[in-house]
Amino acid sequence: MSETILKTGNRKFIYAIGRRKSAIAKIRLYGKGSGTFVVNGRPLQEYFPTAILQQAAIRALTATNNVDQYDANVEVVGGGPRGQSDAVKLAVARALVKADEGFKVVVKKEGLLTRDARVKERKKFGLKRARRAPQWAKR
């Protein structure tokens, strides 16, 4: 999906992907909307129960003052609530930049276009955790 604007039925949308840890968010951002934000078929407030996660998910929209201008339909898989909300945040920011290049300055200044690549390190053999070695005893 290399094109910026896609079409389903008679509505045009912008498609973008956001990732965080093992969570992947795919967004369809519809222009000239009423501010409806749906995540996995449920409203944003229902899917992300805490206000912090809700605000994180729509942070790019609030930074550009476009909460009521766009409708969003997001599909999120993998990870936990925090990783999913951060994945949605990145997807929304990328979609907004695709919609209007003028938003790039504001979104980039907020640090919303940066992908957080930190992932849990795997456990290695001979160790208790990723780096924790068994306690050493001299005798």
C-alpha angles and dihedrals in degrees: 000000000000096000117097099219120041130180134225116180104322097327123093120215141179117235124210139159129219128187136192126169102321096334121107122192123193115192135195108197114196119200125224093029138145099245098269111160116189124182117191091339094309131097116265093248091053097045097045104040099190124070092229092060091045093051091046092052095053097033093115091053093050092046090055095038092240103122092120097035101068138046117214132200112190131187114197128185133176134015129049133294096278095048091045093052090050090049090052090048092056093044092051091049093050092047092050091052090050089050094051127004088207090074092060094083094052096041094046092048089055089052094240098131094061115102111223101224097185110127130170111272116239123250115256126216116260091029131091094226135355093301106355111112124201114269111276118231122192094202 
